[in-house]
Amino acid sequence: MAQDHEDNLSERARQLLRVLVESYIRDGQPVGSRTLSRESGLNLSSATIRNVMADLEALGFVSSPHTSAGRIPTDRGYRFFVDTLLRMQPMEEGAVENLRRQLGGGAFETSKSLVATASQTLSNITRLAGVVTVPRPQAASITQIEFVGLSENRVLVVLVFNDREVQNRIIHLPRHHSSDELRRAANYLNELFGGRTADGAREEILRQLQEAREGMNSLMIEAISLAQAVFQQEEPDRLEYIVAGETHLMGASQLTSVDKLRRLFEAFNEKRDFLHLLDQSLHADGIQIFIGHESGFQVLDECSVVTAPYSGDDGVVGVIGVIGPTRMAYERVIPIVDVTARLLSAALNSRR
C-alpha cells in the first residue's frame, strides 16, 4: 500500500518534496510554504502548498517540529528522495585525479595501510566519518611462513601472502621451542600450505588432526600444533574495519547532543554494531545506503551510512564508505564514495 502511494505521488508533490529535502539539507531549518513557493518554480498559492505538505505528512514523508510551522523530511522522505528525486553531482576530473594520486598503490607497504589511507582521504573530502573494512587475508594465498623464537615461550609468526603482503602475529606455546625446531616446522608448513588461502590452511589443519596421530612423526605433530595456534586464534569470518575522521561528526547539527556523540563513538570503538551492516554491504551489489532507522541499530537512528564494495583480483574483498547525519549532501557524497571505491580497487590490483 505504501508503495502504491509513492507511485501515485503527483509531479507537483514530488517537486515540492525535492525542494524541501534539498533546502533542509542545505540550511538545517524546517522549510515553510514561502521557501517552497520561491524555490520550487511552481506557480502555487500558499494554501495549495500547505495542502500538499499535509498530504506528504500523512504519507510519512515529512514531519512538523513542534517549535515551527515548517516541515522536515523523515527517514521515509529521505529514502524516496535518494531513490527517485536525487540529482547526482559528479566529482570534477581534477578532484578524481588528485584522489588517484593519493591512492597510488605502489606507495603503501600493506593493503591495510592503503585502505586506511583511502578511508581517511574519503573522510577529509566529505567531512564525514570514513569507514573501511580491511581485506580478508583468507582471500590471499600463503606463500611463506617463518617462526622467530621470543622470550617466555612466545613465537613471532611471519606470514607472507601473495609474495608481498606481510602479517606478523605472536603466539604463546606451552613449552620453549629451539630455533632448529621452529625452522624445521616452518619448512614442513611451507610445503603443506604453500598456495593455500588462510581458510584452506584451516581446513588442512582439521584434516590432519582428524588423521591417526600414529601415522605422524614428532615433527609433523609439532608443526601442525604450531599451525593450529596461528590460524585458529581468530574468527575466520570476522570483519576488521577502520573508522577515520569521527571528529567531523561533532559539527553536525543533528548530533550536537553530547550523549548521542558519546554513544556513537563508543559504538565505533567497540566495533560490534557495524559488523552486520558492513557484512550486508560486502555481499550486496554496488552502492548501499542505510538511512536512519533502516540500519537496525538505535545508535544510528539519526545517521546515514553510504557504502560501496571494493575489489581485488579475486572479486570483492571489502567495503568503504562514510557515516554522517541523515541531513547529508547525498548528491555529492554518493558519487565520491563510488569513485573512491573504484580507485581503491585499481590501487589494490596495481600492487599485485
WOKA-V550656 format. One record per backbone hydrogen bond with DSSP energy under -1.0 kcal/mol. CO is the residue of the C=O (numbers start at 0). NH is the residue of the N-H. E is the energy in kcal/mol with one decimal. If there is no record, write none. Layout:
co->CO nh->NH e->E
co->CO nh->NH e->E
This chain:
co->0 nh->4 e->-1.9
co->1 nh->5 e->-2.0
co->2 nh->6 e->-2.5
co->3 nh->7 e->-1.6
co->5 nh->8 e->-1.3
co->9 nh->13 e->-2.5
co->10 nh->14 e->-2.5
co->11 nh->15 e->-2.2
co->12 nh->16 e->-2.3
co->13 nh->17 e->-2.6
co->14 nh->18 e->-2.3
co->15 nh->19 e->-2.3
co->16 nh->20 e->-2.6
co->17 nh->21 e->-2.6
co->18 nh->22 e->-2.5
co->19 nh->23 e->-2.4
co->20 nh->24 e->-2.7
co->21 nh->25 e->-2.0
co->22 nh->26 e->-2.8
co->23 nh->27 e->-2.2
co->30 nh->70 e->-2.2
co->31 nh->35 e->-2.0
co->32 nh->36 e->-2.6
co->33 nh->37 e->-2.2
co->34 nh->38 e->-2.6
co->35 nh->39 e->-1.8
co->41 nh->43 e->-1.7
co->44 nh->48 e->-2.2
co->45 nh->49 e->-2.5
co->46 nh->50 e->-2.0
co->47 nh->51 e->-2.3
co->48 nh->52 e->-2.6
co->49 nh->53 e->-2.2
co->50 nh->54 e->-2.0
co->51 nh->55 e->-2.5
co->52 nh->56 e->-2.4
co->53 nh->57 e->-2.2
co->54 nh->58 e->-1.6
co->55 nh->60 e->-2.6
co->56 nh->59 e->-1.2
co->60 nh->73 e->-2.2
co->62 nh->71 e->-2.4
co->64 nh->67 e->-1.6
co->70 nh->30 e->-2.8
co->71 nh->62 e->-2.5
co->73 nh->77 e->-2.7
co->74 nh->78 e->-2.5
co->75 nh->79 e->-2.3
co->76 nh->80 e->-2.2
co->77 nh->81 e->-3.0
co->78 nh->82 e->-2.5
co->79 nh->83 e->-2.3
co->80 nh->84 e->-1.2
co->80 nh->85 e->-1.6
co->91 nh->95 e->-2.1
co->92 nh->96 e->-2.4
co->93 nh->97 e->-2.0
co->94 nh->98 e->-2.1
co->95 nh->99 e->-2.5
co->96 nh->100 e->-2.1
co->97 nh->101 e->-1.9
co->98 nh->102 e->-1.4
co->100 nh->103 e->-1.5
co->103 nh->106 e->-1.9
co->104 nh->107 e->-1.4
co->109 nh->113 e->-1.5
co->110 nh->114 e->-2.7
co->111 nh->115 e->-2.2
co->112 nh->116 e->-1.8
co->113 nh->117 e->-2.1
co->114 nh->118 e->-2.2
co->115 nh->119 e->-2.2
co->116 nh->120 e->-2.8
co->117 nh->121 e->-2.5
co->118 nh->122 e->-2.1
co->119 nh->123 e->-2.3
co->120 nh->124 e->-2.2
co->121 nh->125 e->-2.2
co->122 nh->126 e->-2.1
co->128 nh->322 e->-2.6
co->129 nh->243 e->-3.0
co->130 nh->320 e->-2.6
co->131 nh->241 e->-3.0
co->135 nh->138 e->-1.8
co->136 nh->139 e->-2.1
co->140 nh->161 e->-2.9
co->141 nh->194 e->-3.2
co->143 nh->159 e->-2.6
co->145 nh->157 e->-2.8
co->147 nh->155 e->-3.2
co->150 nh->153 e->-1.2
co->152 nh->172 e->-2.6
co->153 nh->149 e->-3.0
co->154 nh->170 e->-2.5
co->155 nh->147 e->-2.3
co->156 nh->168 e->-2.4
co->157 nh->145 e->-2.0
co->158 nh->166 e->-2.9
co->159 nh->142 e->-3.1
co->159 nh->143 e->-1.4
co->160 nh->163 e->-2.2
co->160 nh->164 e->-2.8
co->164 nh->160 e->-3.4
co->166 nh->158 e->-3.2
co->168 nh->156 e->-4.1
co->170 nh->154 e->-2.4
co->177 nh->181 e->-2.3
co->178 nh->182 e->-2.3
co->179 nh->183 e->-2.4
co->180 nh->184 e->-2.3
co->181 nh->185 e->-2.3
co->182 nh->186 e->-2.3
co->183 nh->187 e->-2.1
co->184 nh->188 e->-2.5
co->185 nh->189 e->-2.5
co->186 nh->190 e->-1.5
co->187 nh->191 e->-1.9
co->188 nh->192 e->-3.4
co->189 nh->193 e->-1.3
co->192 nh->195 e->-2.7
co->195 nh->141 e->-3.7
co->196 nh->200 e->-2.3
co->197 nh->201 e->-2.1
co->198 nh->202 e->-2.2
co->199 nh->203 e->-2.2
co->200 nh->204 e->-2.4
co->201 nh->205 e->-2.3
co->202 nh->206 e->-2.2
co->203 nh->207 e->-2.7
co->204 nh->208 e->-2.6
co->205 nh->209 e->-1.6
co->211 nh->214 e->-1.7
co->212 nh->215 e->-2.0
co->216 nh->220 e->-2.2
co->217 nh->221 e->-2.5
co->218 nh->222 e->-2.7
co->219 nh->223 e->-2.6
co->220 nh->224 e->-2.1
co->221 nh->225 e->-2.3
co->222 nh->226 e->-2.6
co->223 nh->227 e->-2.4
co->224 nh->228 e->-1.8
co->225 nh->229 e->-1.7
co->226 nh->230 e->-2.8
co->227 nh->231 e->-1.8
co->234 nh->237 e->-1.1
co->239 nh->133 e->-3.3
co->241 nh->131 e->-2.0
co->243 nh->129 e->-3.0
co->244 nh->247 e->-1.7
co->245 nh->248 e->-1.8
co->246 nh->249 e->-1.4
co->247 nh->250 e->-1.1
co->248 nh->251 e->-1.5
co->251 nh->254 e->-1.3
co->256 nh->260 e->-2.3
co->257 nh->261 e->-2.5
co->258 nh->262 e->-2.3
co->259 nh->263 e->-2.2
co->260 nh->264 e->-3.0
co->261 nh->265 e->-2.4
co->262 nh->266 e->-1.9
co->263 nh->267 e->-2.0
co->264 nh->268 e->-2.2
co->265 nh->269 e->-2.6
co->266 nh->270 e->-2.0
co->271 nh->274 e->-1.0
co->273 nh->277 e->-2.8
co->274 nh->278 e->-2.3
co->275 nh->279 e->-2.0
co->276 nh->280 e->-1.7
co->277 nh->281 e->-2.1
co->278 nh->282 e->-1.4
co->280 nh->283 e->-1.1
co->287 nh->306 e->-2.8
co->289 nh->304 e->-2.5
co->290 nh->293 e->-2.3
co->291 nh->294 e->-1.6
co->292 nh->295 e->-1.4
co->296 nh->299 e->-2.0
co->297 nh->300 e->-1.9
co->299 nh->302 e->-2.1
co->301 nh->325 e->-1.4
co->302 nh->291 e->-2.2
co->303 nh->323 e->-2.3
co->304 nh->289 e->-2.7
co->305 nh->321 e->-2.3
co->306 nh->287 e->-2.5
co->307 nh->319 e->-2.7
co->309 nh->316 e->-2.2
co->309 nh->317 e->-1.5
co->311 nh->314 e->-1.4
co->314 nh->311 e->-2.9
co->317 nh->309 e->-2.6
co->318 nh->132 e->-2.7
co->319 nh->307 e->-2.5
co->320 nh->130 e->-2.6
co->321 nh->305 e->-2.2
co->322 nh->128 e->-2.1
co->323 nh->303 e->-3.1
co->325 nh->327 e->-1.7
co->327 nh->329 e->-1.9
co->328 nh->331 e->-1.4
co->328 nh->332 e->-2.8
co->329 nh->333 e->-2.2
co->330 nh->88 e->-2.9
co->331 nh->335 e->-1.3
co->332 nh->336 e->-2.6
co->333 nh->337 e->-2.3
co->334 nh->338 e->-2.6
co->335 nh->339 e->-2.5
co->336 nh->340 e->-2.2
co->337 nh->341 e->-1.9
co->338 nh->342 e->-2.7
co->339 nh->343 e->-2.5
co->340 nh->344 e->-2.2
co->341 nh->345 e->-2.1
co->342 nh->346 e->-2.5
co->343 nh->347 e->-2.6
co->344 nh->348 e->-2.4
co->345 nh->349 e->-1.8
co->347 nh->350 e->-1.0
co->348 nh->351 e->-1.0
